[in-house]
Amino acid sequence: MQINVTWDQSVGSLPTGFVSAVNYVVNYFDTLFTNNATINIDVGYGEVGGSALGSNALGSSISSYVGANYNSLRSALLAQNAPGSSTLPSTSPLAGSPFVTQADAKALGLSSSPALDGYVGFSNSVAWDYTTAAPSAGQFYLIGTIEHEITEVMGRQSFINYAPNDYSLMDLYRYSSPGVRSVAAGGSGSTAYFSIDNGTT
């Protein structure tokens, strides 16, 4: 995988530690994920996609989405021998239409669009720890926050709140017990969990 980063310079100069942390995550993901896909992400500091971050937000992401067809998604996952793909039935087990991030569609070979796949932004008003070590008291772990936001653009998202109209690729692997997929909203008392072996574990 190749992640191309565009630095949003509307925010002025960027702290050296911030740039290094983003580059660390990008390089790690480039080696961790082996799909032949190029993902384009705009990175902001104090903003995301040109809008200021909420006052309490450490980070935020905005993804580009594409409508998908369940059969195409299933076939692409099976072709790549993706973990859990063999548990997907021949017809969609969920009501509604699947939507995937554009980055997900690229990774599955369903899109080759060179367009921007999403935006990520990070707070410029908190004390960040720029290293890979556990942060000191009063600091926030920037590496983990960057990983969180970039993987949302890559497709680590749920559309359970939009059921029964839409669902995400990740929602196909959401179970409440072995063999029973769950579209119930999470929260206190939720029994939902992610599984690639038909809910066994």
N, C-alpha and C positions, 0 to 999 in steps of 0.2 A: 504494500500500500504506500501511496505517496500523499502526505498531507501538505498542501501549500497554504502558508499563512500570509495574509495581508495585514499589515499593521495599520490600524486606523489612526492616522496622524492628526486627526481633528482634536485629539486630547493633549497635544504638545509632546514634550519629551517624556520618554518612558524610563522608569528605573532599570538599571542594568540587571538587578536581581530578578525583576519581573520578566524581562526578555529572555534571560537564561532559563528560567523556570518553564516558560512556554516552549522553548526550543527543546528542553529536556523531555517534556511530555510528548511532543511531536515526534522526536527521534525514537522514543520508546515505542509509541504506537506504530510507527513505520516498520519496526522490526517485529513487533508482536503479531500484527495482522498481515496475512500473506495474500489477500485478494489483490488482483491486478486492477486496482482502482486508484484514481487521483481525486482527492477530496479538497475542496477549496473553502477555507474558513477565514472570516474577517475577525480580528482580535481587537477588542477595545479595552481601554483602561478608564474606569469611571463611567463608562457608557457601553451600550450594546446596540448595534444597528443604528447608531446616530441618536439614540435616546438615553437620557440619564438613567442610571440604575436606581432602583428604589433605595431609600435611606438605610434599610436593614438588610439589603441583599449583599452577599459576598460575591455572587456571580449570577449570570443569567445567560440563556441561550435562545436563539431564534433559528428555527430550521426551515428549509424549503421542503415541501412535501409533494409527492406524486400519488395519484390514485393508482391502485394496483388491482390485479385480477388474482383471486386465490389460486387458481390452477397454475398461473405463471409463477407465482411466488413459490408454491410447493415444488414445481418442476425445477426451478432454479436452485432451491435448497437441496433437493435430492441430487441434482447434477454435481453440486459441490460437496456432497456427502456431509452436509452440515450436521452437527450434533443434534439429535432429536428429530431430524427431518423424516426419518422412517416412521415416526409415530403420528404423522399428519395424515388424516383420512383423505380419501379421494375427493370428497366434497367438503366445503368449509364447515367446520364445527361451530362457528360463531355466526350470529346474525349480523347483517350490515355489510359494509364494504371495507376492505383493507386499505389502509394508507400507510406509506412508508416514507421515511426521509429520503431525499434525493441521494444522499450519501449511501444509504442502504440499497437503493435501486442500482447505484453504480457498482457496489460490491457484489451484487447478485447478477450483474451483467444485463440488467433490465433497462439501463440508461447509460449513455455516454456523454451526457450534456456537460459542456465545459463551464457551465454557469456556477456562480457562488452557491455553495451548499448550505451555508448558514453563518450566523454570527455568534460569537461568545464575548462576554464582557465581564470585567472583574472590578471590584471596589477599589477606589483610590483613596479611601478614607479610613481604612483599618490597618492595623499593624500586621503585616504578612511575615511569615517565616518562608524565605525563598529556598530553603534547603530540602533535602529528602529526609532529614531527621525529624523526630517528633518536635512539634513547635514548643517554644518556651511559654511559660505562663503569660497570658495577655496577648499572645500572638495567634494568628490563624494559619492553617496549613495550605499554602498556595498550590503546591503540586497536586494535592487531592482535589482541590476545587477546580483546577484546570482539567484534570481527568474527568471529573463529573460533568462539566459543561461540554467538553468536546465529545464525550461519548453520547450525550443527548443528541447532538447534531448527527452523529454516526448512526443513531437509531435506537438507543436505549431509552425508549419511551413507551408509555402505556396510554391508550385512549379509552380506558374503562369508563371514564366519566362521560364519554360520548356514546356508549352502548345504549340501545342496540343498533344505532345507525352506522357507526364506524368502529374499527378496531385496528390495532397496530400489529406488526409482525411479532413483537414480544408477547402480546396478549395470547397468541396461539399456544404459548408454553406456560400458561397460568392455570394452576390446578387447586382444587380444594381437597381432593383425595385421589388415590390411584384411579386413573381412567376418567376422572371427572374434571373437565375444564371449568374454570370459574370466571364469571364476568361480574361478580358482586363487588361493589366498591370496598376498598380496604378500610383501614382504621382499627380502632379498638375492637378486639375480639375476632378480627378477620382470620380465616383459616387459609387464605390464598398463599401460594408459594410457586416459585419458578422451578420447572422440571423439564429435563430433556429425555426422560425415560418413561413417558406416559403417566407421570405423577407418582411413580413408585418411590422416588426419593426427591 
